[in-house]
């Protein structure tokens, strides 16, 4: 009776290899892009801008960017698969490097997700969830090692082992990408990028405003309570439009 077994192990110190150069380059590119988006939003304003007006223009500029990728990392998965058939055992190990991007869908942001508290001069943004995109496997740098050539020669074991290793390797890359440390780094980079996109045009108008961006699971009970009683920029703009309509 045939028997088969699969075992996997993550390699290279069981951790992720963060591509610092890649992250730095992306951070600079995102910062430059968001600066020009914010500046463009400010330039489109007429009259005496206030925080709500500036924030609304900045929000529109961000939505036009569609997706924001402020962080990327490179990982290495090492997986081993074995198979026993006809009394012979074959085993293959695959070293699979790959890259992962961390993104937020800015198209999901709307005016209800941005609130302004005039008492504390604080602008709060409720961010969409962080998404792990990939992995993009580096096919040119995959390395494989095997033993049990008799079984691989007589059967299709090698093809089966390769397929199992590829699937396990990609799963392992995603697992590493979702570990606490890289997720925290990705959240911090994304949060800073979004906060800068709102704070720079506000400061350009001379306003001293605090900007805070939070992911859904980062909002405390106090944040949710403040969110419930504070007005979103959608509400503020709608009330202004109603008042202006009543004057006419």
C-alpha positions in Angstrom: 0.0 0.0 0.0 1.4 3.4 -1.0 2.2 5.9 1.7 3.0 9.5 1.3 3.9 12.3 3.7 4.5 16.0 3.4 6.5 18.1 5.8 7.3 21.8 5.5 9.7 24.1 7.2 10.4 27.7 6.8 14.0 28.6 6.2 16.6 31.2 6.8 16.0 31.7 10.5 12.3 31.2 10.1 11.9 34.9 9.4 11.3 37.4 6.7 14.0 39.2 4.9 12.8 42.8 4.7 14.0 44.5 1.5 15.1 47.8 3.1 16.2 49.3 -0.2 12.9 48.5 -1.8 10.9 49.9 1.1 12.9 53.1 1.2 12.5 53.7 -2.5 8.7 53.1 -2.3 8.4 55.3 0.7 10.1 58.2 -1.1 8.0 57.7 -4.2 4.8 57.6 -2.1 5.8 60.6 -0.1 6.5 62.6 -3.3 3.3 61.5 -4.9 1.1 62.3 -1.9 2.8 65.7 -1.6 1.9 66.7 -5.1 -1.6 65.3 -4.7 -2.0 67.4 -1.5 -0.5 70.4 -3.1 -2.7 70.1 -6.1 -5.8 69.8 -3.9 -4.7 73.0 -2.1 -4.2 74.8 -5.3 -7.7 74.0 -6.5 -9.2 75.7 -3.4 -10.6 79.1 -3.8 -11.4 81.7 -1.1 -10.4 81.2 2.5 -10.0 77.5 3.0 -11.0 75.8 6.3 -10.0 72.3 7.5 -13.1 70.6 6.2 -12.7 72.1 2.7 -9.0 71.3 2.5 -9.7 67.7 3.9 -12.4 67.2 1.3 -10.1 68.2 -1.5 -7.3 66.0 -0.1 -9.7 63.1 0.1 -10.6 63.5 -3.5 -7.0 63.5 -4.5 -6.3 60.3 -2.5 -9.3 58.5 -4.1 -7.9 59.4 -7.5 -4.8 57.4 -6.6 -7.0 54.3 -6.3 -4.5 52.0 -4.4 -1.7 53.0 -2.1 1.3 50.6 -1.6 3.6 52.2 0.9 5.5 49.1 2.0 6.9 45.9 0.4 9.0 43.1 1.7 10.9 40.1 0.4 10.8 36.7 2.0 12.3 33.2 1.5 10.4 30.0 2.0 12.1 26.6 2.4 9.8 23.6 2.0 10.4 19.9 1.8 8.0 17.3 0.5 8.5 13.5 0.6 6.7 10.6 -0.9 7.0 6.8 -0.3 5.7 4.3 -2.9 6.6 0.7 -3.7 9.1 0.6 -0.9 11.1 3.6 -2.2 11.2 7.1 -0.8 11.7 10.3 -2.8 12.2 13.8 -1.3 12.6 17.3 -2.7 13.4 20.6 -1.0 12.6 23.9 -2.6 14.0 27.3 -1.7 11.5 29.9 -3.0 12.1 33.7 -2.7 9.3 36.1 -3.3 8.1 39.6 -2.7 4.8 40.9 -1.2 3.2 44.3 -1.3 1.0 45.8 1.4 -1.8 47.9 0.0 -5.0 49.8 0.9 -7.8 50.5 -1.5 -8.2 54.2 -1.4 -11.2 54.0 -3.6 -13.1 52.7 -0.5 -12.5 55.9 1.4 -15.4 58.3 1.4 -16.4 61.5 3.2 -18.1 59.5 6.0 -14.7 58.0 6.9 -13.2 61.5 7.7 -14.4 63.4 10.7 -13.4 66.8 12.0 -13.4 67.7 15.7 -13.3 71.5 15.9 -12.8 71.5 19.7 -9.6 69.6 19.5 -8.6 70.6 16.0 -8.3 66.9 15.1 -8.9 65.3 11.8 -9.5 61.5 12.0 -9.5 59.1 9.0 -10.9 55.5 9.2 -8.7 53.5 6.8 -9.8 50.5 4.8 -8.2 47.2 5.8 -4.6 46.5 4.9 -4.3 44.0 2.1 -1.4 41.6 1.4 -0.9 41.4 -2.3 1.2 38.5 -3.8 3.5 36.8 -3.4 5.4 37.5 -6.6 7.7 34.5 -6.8 11.3 35.1 -8.0 11.4 32.2 -10.5 15.0 32.9 -11.5 16.3 32.3 -8.0 14.3 29.2 -7.0 16.6 26.4 -5.9 15.7 22.7 -5.6 17.5 19.7 -4.0 16.3 16.1 -4.2 17.0 12.5 -3.3 15.4 9.2 -4.2 16.1 9.2 -7.9 14.8 5.6 -8.4 11.2 6.5 -7.4 11.3 9.7 -9.4 12.6 7.8 -12.5 10.0 5.0 -12.3 7.0 7.1 -11.4 5.6 10.7 -11.6 6.7 11.4 -8.0 9.0 14.3 -9.1 6.1 16.2 -10.7 4.0 15.6 -7.7 6.7 16.7 -5.3 7.4 19.8 -7.4 3.7 20.7 -7.4 3.4 20.2 -3.7 6.5 22.3 -3.0 5.3 25.2 -5.2 1.9 25.3 -3.4 3.5 25.0 0.0 6.2 27.6 -0.8 3.6 30.2 -1.8 1.5 29.5 1.3 4.6 29.9 3.4 5.5 33.2 1.8 2.1 34.5 2.7 2.3 33.2 6.2 5.6 35.1 6.8 4.1 38.2 5.2 1.2 38.1 7.7 3.4 37.8 10.8 3.1 40.5 13.4 6.3 42.5 12.7 5.9 43.0 8.9 2.2 43.8 9.3 3.1 46.4 12.0 5.7 48.0 9.7 3.3 48.0 6.8 0.6 49.6 8.8 2.9 52.3 10.2 4.2 53.1 6.7 0.7 53.3 5.3 -0.7 55.3 8.2 2.1 57.9 7.9 1.7 58.2 4.1 -2.1 58.9 4.5 -1.6 61.3 7.4 1.0 63.3 5.4 -1.4 63.6 2.5 -3.9 65.4 4.7 -1.6 67.3 7.0 0.7 68.9 4.3 -2.1 70.9 2.6 -3.5 71.9 5.9 -0.2 73.2 7.1 0.3 74.9 3.8 -2.7 77.1 4.7 -1.2 77.9 8.1 -3.6 75.7 10.1 -2.3 73.8 13.1 -4.3 70.6 12.9 -3.7 67.1 14.2 -4.3 64.3 11.7 -4.8 60.7 12.8 -5.4 57.7 10.6 -6.5 54.4 12.1 -7.2 50.9 10.7 -10.5 49.3 11.6 -9.1 47.0 14.4 -7.1 49.9 15.9 -10.1 52.0 16.9 -10.6 51.9 20.7 -14.0 52.3 22.4 -13.1 56.0 23.0 -12.3 56.4 19.3 -15.7 54.8 18.4 -17.5 57.0 20.9 -15.8 60.2 19.5 -16.6 59.0 16.0 -20.3 58.7 16.9 -20.6 62.2 18.3 -18.3 64.0 15.9 -19.4 65.2 12.4 -17.9 63.7 9.3 -16.9 66.1 6.5 -19.8 64.7 4.6 -22.2 66.0 7.3 -20.5 69.3 7.5 -20.5 70.0 3.8 -24.1 68.9 3.5 -25.2 71.2 6.3 -23.3 74.1 4.7 -25.1 73.4 1.4 -28.4 73.4 3.2 -27.7 76.7 4.9 -26.6 78.3 1.7 -29.7 76.9 -0.1 -32.0 78.4 2.7 -30.4 81.8 2.2 -31.3 81.9 -1.5 
